[in-house]
Amino acid sequence: MCKKVDLLIERWAKEPNDVKIGYDLQKLTLDVLATCIFGMDFDTLNGKLSEPLDAYNYAIERVFQPLRFLLPFVNRLPVAANRNMNNALSTFDKYCWDVMAQTKKHMQEKTSQSQPSTEKKEIISLIELMYENGTPEPVIRDNMSLFFLAGHETTSSNLSWIVSILASNPEVQEKARKEVFDKIPNEFTYDSLKDLNYIEGLIKETLRIYPAVPIISNRIAAEDTTLGHVRIPKGTAIQGDLVTMSYDPKIWEDPKVVRPERWFNDVLTKEQRSTWMPFSTGPRVCIGMSFSLVEQKIFLVGLLKRFKEIKLSPKAEIKSKKFGIVNSPLLDSLIVQFVPF
C-alpha cells in the first residue's frame, strides 16, 4: 500500500495544478487491490490495464440507468449503445479470465519446483485460495468482479470525497495535518495508525456524509413483525436507507456540518454507532472493511505530510454521478490543486 501511495503522491507533487484526482485514485486502489489480494501488480498507475479499466467504467456508469431496468427489452435492441455495452462487458470478462489463467500458471510453476521444507511458506493470493478450495471457475470469476467493484471503487470513491472535504474545509485540513505530524513525525508503523483519532474520525465522517453504497440491498421479512409503529407483513422487501439515517437531526447534531470530532469515543452515542453502516453490520459485515480503512489512513498520512495546502481548482464541481451502485463523484468534475512543502 505504501509504495503505491508514495508513487501517486509524488506524481501529484510534480503536477500540482488542476489534477483530476478521481481517475488517479481509481488506479491507486486497483493497484493496491491487485498486489495485496490478487497477488500481482497491475501497474495501473503507470498506464497499464487501461483498456479493462475503461471498459469497467463505461459499463458501470450505464448498467444502472433506470431505462434498462424499467424496460428490459431495451437491452436487446440492435443499437450502438448496446453494442458498446456488450463490447465493454466482453473486454472486462476477458480480463478476469486472463488473470485467472495467470494464477493457474503460477500455481503450476510452484508445484513443479521442489522447495526445501524449511523455506518460509509463500503468501498466496485470494484467487489461489479459491482454486485450492475447489471453487468452480465461474464462481471465481464472479468473485473477481465483486472484488473489483467492492475492493477498489468504494475506497477510491471515499478517498475522492475526503480530498474534496479537505479542500473545502481548511480548518478540518489543518487539524488533520497537525495530528499526522504530531503522532507520526517520522516513518510510521501499522500500530501508529491506531493513534490517529482525528484521521479516523474524518474517514468515518466522510462515509456518513457520502456513504459509498447508500442503500443496503433487499431483505425479506421472514415473519410478520413490527418496527416502532410500523407493521411489516411477512414477505415484505426491506431496504436500509443509509442516507436518511446519516442525516437524521435527531441522531446527528448539525448533520450537514463536517465534524470529525463527533467520532471521538467520549462523545459518540450508542445510537450514532448503530446507524453508521457504510460497511453493513453484523455477521455479514463487509469482508474488506479493515483493509479499506487502513488503506485510507495510509493515503491520508502520505497526502498531508507531502502537501502544505490542498485546494479546489476554480474549475472544480463537487457532484455525484447520476447512476451507479457506488456513490462516487463525477470523475471529470473533482479537480484539485496541491501545494507541496
VEXDREN-2710 file (C-alpha; in Angstrom, 1 decimal):
% VEXDREN-2710
k/r/px/py/pz
1/MET/0.0/0.0/0.0
2/CYS/2.7/2.5/1.0
3/LYS/4.7/2.0/-2.3
4/LYS/1.6/2.7/-4.4
5/VAL/0.5/5.7/-2.3
6/ASP/4.0/7.2/-2.5
7/LEU/4.1/6.7/-6.3
8/LEU/0.8/8.6/-6.7
9/ILE/1.5/11.4/-4.3
10/GLU/4.9/12.1/-5.9
11/ARG/3.2/12.3/-9.2
12/TRP/0.8/14.9/-7.9
13/ALA/3.7/16.8/-6.4
14/LYS/5.3/17.1/-9.9
15/GLU/2.0/18.2/-11.5
16/PRO/0.3/20.1/-8.7
17/ASN/-2.2/22.2/-10.7
18/ASP/-5.7/21.1/-11.8
19/VAL/-5.4/17.4/-11.1
20/LYS/-8.5/15.2/-11.8
21/ILE/-8.0/13.1/-8.8
22/GLY/-10.8/10.6/-9.3
23/TYR/-9.1/8.8/-12.2
24/ASP/-5.8/8.5/-10.3
25/LEU/-7.5/7.3/-7.1
26/GLN/-9.3/4.6/-9.1
27/LYS/-5.9/3.4/-10.4
28/LEU/-4.3/3.6/-6.9
29/THR/-7.0/1.4/-5.2
30/LEU/-7.0/-1.0/-8.1
31/ASP/-3.2/-1.5/-7.9
32/VAL/-3.4/-1.9/-4.1
33/LEU/-6.2/-4.5/-4.5
34/ALA/-4.2/-6.4/-7.1
35/THR/-0.9/-6.5/-5.2
36/CYS/-2.5/-7.3/-1.8
37/ILE/-5.4/-9.5/-2.8
38/PHE/-4.9/-10.8/-6.3
39/GLY/-1.1/-11.4/-5.8
40/MET/0.0/-9.5/-8.9
41/ASP/0.9/-5.9/-9.8
42/PHE/-1.5/-4.5/-12.4
43/ASP/0.7/-1.3/-12.5
44/THR/-2.3/0.8/-13.5
45/LEU/-0.7/3.9/-12.2
46/ASN/1.9/3.6/-14.8
47/GLY/-0.6/3.3/-17.6
48/LYS/-1.1/-0.4/-17.8
49/LEU/-4.5/-2.1/-17.7
50/SER/-6.2/1.0/-19.2
51/GLU/-8.4/-1.0/-21.6
52/PRO/-10.2/-3.2/-19.0
53/LEU/-10.4/-0.3/-16.5
54/ASP/-12.0/2.0/-19.2
55/ALA/-14.4/-0.9/-20.1
56/TYR/-15.4/-1.3/-16.4
57/ASN/-16.0/2.5/-16.0
58/TYR/-18.1/2.5/-19.2
59/ALA/-20.3/-0.4/-18.2
60/ILE/-20.7/0.5/-14.5
61/GLU/-21.8/4.1/-15.4
62/ARG/-24.5/2.8/-17.8
63/VAL/-25.7/-0.6/-16.5
64/PHE/-27.8/1.0/-13.7
65/GLN/-29.6/3.5/-15.9
66/PRO/-33.4/3.4/-14.9
67/LEU/-34.5/2.7/-18.5
68/ARG/-32.6/-0.5/-18.6
69/PHE/-34.5/-1.7/-15.5
70/LEU/-37.9/-0.4/-16.3
71/LEU/-37.9/-1.6/-19.9
72/PRO/-35.6/-4.7/-20.1
73/PHE/-36.3/-5.2/-23.8
74/VAL/-34.2/-2.0/-24.4
75/ASN/-31.1/-4.0/-23.6
76/ARG/-31.7/-6.3/-26.6
77/LEU/-32.2/-3.6/-29.2
78/PRO/-29.6/-3.6/-32.0
79/VAL/-28.4/-0.1/-31.3
80/ALA/-24.9/1.4/-30.8
81/ALA/-25.4/1.9/-27.0
82/ASN/-26.0/-1.9/-26.5
83/ARG/-23.1/-2.9/-28.9
84/ASN/-20.8/-0.6/-26.9
85/MET/-22.0/-2.1/-23.6
86/ASN/-21.6/-5.6/-24.8
87/ASN/-18.1/-4.8/-26.0
88/ALA/-17.2/-3.3/-22.7
89/LEU/-18.5/-6.3/-20.7
90/SER/-16.7/-8.7/-23.0
91/THR/-13.4/-6.8/-22.5
92/PHE/-13.8/-6.8/-18.8
93/ASP/-14.8/-10.5/-18.7
94/LYS/-11.7/-11.5/-20.8
95/TYR/-9.5/-9.6/-18.4
96/CYS/-10.9/-11.6/-15.4
97/TRP/-10.3/-14.9/-17.2
98/ASP/-6.8/-13.8/-18.2
99/VAL/-5.9/-13.1/-14.5
100/MET/-7.3/-16.5/-13.5
101/ALA/-5.1/-18.1/-16.2
102/GLN/-2.0/-16.3/-15.0
103/THR/-2.8/-17.5/-11.5
104/LYS/-3.2/-21.1/-12.6
105/LYS/0.1/-21.0/-14.5
106/HIS/1.8/-19.5/-11.4
107/MET/0.4/-22.3/-9.2
108/GLN/1.6/-25.0/-11.6
109/GLU/5.1/-23.5/-11.7
110/LYS/5.2/-23.5/-7.9
111/THR/4.1/-27.1/-7.8
112/SER/6.8/-28.2/-10.3
113/GLN/9.6/-26.5/-8.3
114/SER/10.8/-28.5/-5.3
115/GLN/11.3/-26.3/-2.3
116/PRO/13.1/-27.2/1.0
117/SER/10.6/-27.8/3.8
118/THR/12.4/-25.2/6.0
119/GLU/11.7/-22.4/3.5
120/LYS/9.1/-19.8/4.7
121/LYS/5.7/-20.5/3.2
122/GLU/4.8/-18.1/0.4
123/ILE/1.8/-15.8/1.0
124/ILE/-0.8/-16.8/-1.6
125/SER/-3.4/-14.8/-3.3
126/LEU/-7.2/-14.9/-2.9
127/ILE/-7.6/-16.4/-6.3
128/GLU/-5.1/-19.2/-5.4
129/LEU/-7.1/-19.9/-2.2
130/MET/-10.3/-20.3/-4.2
131/TYR/-8.6/-22.7/-6.6
132/GLU/-7.1/-24.7/-3.8
133/ASN/-10.5/-25.0/-2.1
134/GLY/-12.1/-26.3/-5.3
135/THR/-14.2/-23.3/-6.1
136/PRO/-15.7/-23.6/-9.6
137/GLU/-14.1/-21.2/-12.1
138/PRO/-17.3/-19.3/-12.9
139/VAL/-17.7/-18.6/-9.2
140/ILE/-14.1/-17.4/-9.0
141/ARG/-14.7/-15.1/-12.0
142/ASP/-17.8/-13.7/-10.3
143/ASN/-15.9/-13.1/-7.1
144/MET/-13.2/-11.3/-9.0
145/SER/-15.9/-8.9/-10.5
146/LEU/-17.3/-8.3/-7.0
147/PHE/-13.8/-7.6/-5.5
148/PHE/-13.1/-5.3/-8.4
149/LEU/-16.2/-3.3/-7.6
150/ALA/-16.2/-3.5/-3.8
151/GLY/-12.5/-3.6/-3.3
152/HIS/-11.4/-0.6/-5.3
153/GLU/-14.3/1.6/-6.4
154/THR/-15.9/2.1/-3.0
155/THR/-12.5/3.0/-1.5
156/SER/-11.5/5.3/-4.3
157/SER/-14.9/7.0/-4.1
158/ASN/-14.4/7.7/-0.4
159/LEU/-10.9/8.9/-0.9
160/SER/-12.2/11.4/-3.5
161/TRP/-14.8/12.7/-1.2
162/ILE/-12.3/13.0/1.6
163/VAL/-10.0/15.1/-0.6
164/SER/-13.0/17.3/-1.5
165/ILE/-13.8/17.8/2.1
166/LEU/-10.2/18.7/3.0
167/ALA/-10.1/21.1/0.1
168/SER/-13.4/22.7/1.0
169/ASN/-12.8/22.9/4.8
170/PRO/-9.4/24.4/5.6
171/GLU/-9.9/24.1/9.3
172/VAL/-10.5/20.4/9.0
173/GLN/-7.5/20.0/6.8
174/GLU/-5.2/21.8/9.3
175/LYS/-6.4/19.7/12.2
176/ALA/-5.8/16.5/10.2
177/ARG/-2.4/17.6/9.2
178/LYS/-1.4/18.6/12.7
179/GLU/-2.4/15.2/14.1
180/VAL/-0.4/13.4/11.4
181/PHE/2.8/15.5/12.2
182/ASP/2.2/15.2/16.0
183/LYS/1.6/11.5/16.1
184/ILE/3.8/10.3/13.2
185/PRO/6.7/12.8/12.9
186/ASN/8.9/10.2/11.1
187/GLU/8.3/6.8/9.5
188/PHE/5.1/5.2/10.6
189/THR/4.2/1.6/11.5
190/TYR/1.0/-0.3/11.4
191/ASP/0.5/0.3/15.1
192/SER/1.0/4.0/14.9
193/LEU/-2.1/4.3/12.6
194/LYS/-4.2/3.3/15.6
195/ASP/-3.4/6.6/17.3
196/LEU/-4.9/8.8/14.5
197/ASN/-8.2/9.5/16.2
198/TYR/-9.0/12.7/14.1
199/ILE/-8.0/11.0/10.8
200/GLU/-10.2/8.0/11.7
201/GLY/-13.0/10.4/12.5
202/LEU/-12.5/12.2/9.2
203/ILE/-12.8/8.9/7.3
204/LYS/-15.9/7.9/9.2
205/GLU/-17.5/11.3/8.9
206/THR/-16.9/11.3/5.1
207/LEU/-18.6/7.9/4.9
208/ARG/-21.5/9.3/6.9
209/ILE/-21.9/12.3/4.6
210/TYR/-21.2/10.4/1.4
211/PRO/-22.0/6.7/2.1
212/ALA/-20.3/4.7/-0.7
213/VAL/-23.4/2.4/-1.1
214/PRO/-26.4/4.5/0.0
215/ILE/-28.8/1.5/0.4
216/ILE/-28.3/-1.9/2.0
217/SER/-29.9/-4.3/-0.5
218/ASN/-33.2/-6.1/-0.2
219/ARG/-34.0/-8.3/2.8
220/ILE/-37.3/-10.2/3.0
221/ALA/-39.3/-10.2/6.3
222/ALA/-39.3/-13.9/7.4
223/GLU/-42.4/-13.4/9.5
224/ASP/-44.9/-10.7/10.5
225/THR/-43.2/-8.1/12.7
226/THR/-43.4/-4.6/13.9
227/LEU/-40.7/-1.9/13.9
228/GLY/-41.7/1.1/16.0
229/HIS/-45.2/1.8/15.0
230/VAL/-44.9/0.2/11.5
231/ARG/-46.4/-3.2/10.9
232/ILE/-44.3/-5.3/8.4
233/PRO/-46.1/-8.3/6.9
234/LYS/-44.2/-11.5/6.1
235/GLY/-42.7/-11.4/2.7
236/THR/-42.2/-7.6/2.6
237/ALA/-39.0/-6.5/0.8
238/ILE/-37.0/-4.2/3.1
239/GLN/-34.0/-1.9/2.4
240/GLY/-31.8/0.0/4.8
241/ASP/-31.6/3.7/3.8
242/LEU/-28.2/4.9/5.0
243/VAL/-28.6/8.5/3.8
244/THR/-31.7/9.1/5.9
245/MET/-30.1/7.7/8.9
246/SER/-26.9/9.7/8.3
247/TYR/-28.7/13.0/8.1
248/ASP/-31.3/12.5/10.8
249/PRO/-31.0/15.6/13.0
250/LYS/-32.5/13.6/16.0
251/ILE/-29.4/11.5/15.9
252/TRP/-26.7/13.8/14.5
253/GLU/-26.4/17.4/15.6
254/ASP/-25.9/19.7/12.5
255/PRO/-25.8/16.6/10.2
256/LYS/-24.6/18.7/7.2
257/VAL/-21.6/20.0/9.0
258/VAL/-18.3/18.2/8.7
259/ARG/-17.2/17.4/12.2
260/PRO/-14.6/14.5/12.6
261/GLU/-14.6/15.1/16.4
262/ARG/-18.1/13.7/16.7
263/TRP/-16.5/10.2/16.3
264/PHE/-14.4/10.6/19.4
265/ASN/-15.3/7.8/21.9
266/ASP/-16.2/10.2/24.7
267/VAL/-18.9/11.9/22.7
268/LEU/-20.1/9.2/20.3
269/THR/-23.5/7.9/21.3
270/LYS/-24.8/4.3/21.1
271/GLU/-27.5/5.4/18.6
272/GLN/-24.9/7.0/16.4
273/ARG/-22.8/3.9/16.4
274/SER/-25.7/1.7/15.4
275/THR/-26.8/4.0/12.5
276/TRP/-23.4/4.2/10.8
277/MET/-23.4/1.2/8.5
278/PRO/-21.4/2.0/5.3
279/PHE/-19.9/-1.5/5.5
280/SER/-23.2/-3.0/6.7
281/THR/-23.1/-4.7/10.1
282/GLY/-23.3/-8.0/12.0
283/PRO/-22.1/-11.4/10.7
284/ARG/-22.4/-10.2/7.0
285/VAL/-20.3/-7.0/7.6
286/CYS/-18.1/-6.2/4.6
287/ILE/-15.1/-8.5/4.4
288/GLY/-12.9/-5.6/3.2
289/MET/-13.8/-3.1/5.9
290/SER/-10.5/-3.2/7.8
291/PHE/-8.5/-3.4/4.6
292/SER/-10.2/-0.2/3.3
293/LEU/-9.8/1.8/6.5
294/VAL/-6.1/1.0/6.7
295/GLU/-5.6/1.9/3.0
296/GLN/-7.4/5.3/3.6
297/LYS/-5.3/6.1/6.7
298/ILE/-2.0/5.4/4.8
299/PHE/-3.2/7.6/1.9
300/LEU/-4.1/10.5/4.2
301/VAL/-0.8/10.3/6.2
302/GLY/1.2/10.4/2.9
303/LEU/-1.0/13.2/1.5
304/LEU/-1.0/15.5/4.5
305/LYS/2.8/15.1/5.1
306/ARG/3.6/15.9/1.4
307/PHE/1.4/19.0/0.8
308/LYS/1.0/22.1/3.0
309/GLU/-2.2/23.0/1.2
310/ILE/-4.9/21.2/-0.8
311/LYS/-7.5/23.3/-2.5
312/LEU/-10.2/23.0/-5.2
313/SER/-9.5/24.3/-8.6
314/PRO/-11.7/27.2/-9.8
315/LYS/-12.9/24.6/-12.5
316/ALA/-14.0/22.1/-9.9
317/GLU/-17.5/21.0/-9.1
318/ILE/-18.5/18.6/-6.3
319/LYS/-21.3/16.5/-7.5
320/SER/-22.2/12.8/-7.7
321/LYS/-22.6/10.5/-10.7
322/LYS/-26.3/10.2/-11.7
323/PHE/-26.2/6.4/-11.9
324/GLY/-24.3/3.6/-10.4
325/ILE/-24.2/1.3/-7.4
326/VAL/-21.5/3.4/-5.8
327/ASN/-22.0/7.0/-4.7
328/SER/-18.9/8.4/-6.5
329/PRO/-18.1/12.0/-7.6
330/LEU/-18.1/12.7/-11.3
331/LEU/-14.5/11.8/-12.4
332/ASP/-14.2/14.9/-14.6
333/SER/-15.6/17.4/-12.1
334/LEU/-13.4/16.9/-9.0
335/ILE/-10.3/19.0/-9.9
336/VAL/-7.8/19.7/-7.1
337/GLN/-4.6/21.8/-6.7
338/PHE/-1.7/20.8/-4.4
339/VAL/0.8/23.0/-2.8
340/PRO/3.9/20.9/-1.7
341/PHE/6.0/21.8/1.3
END
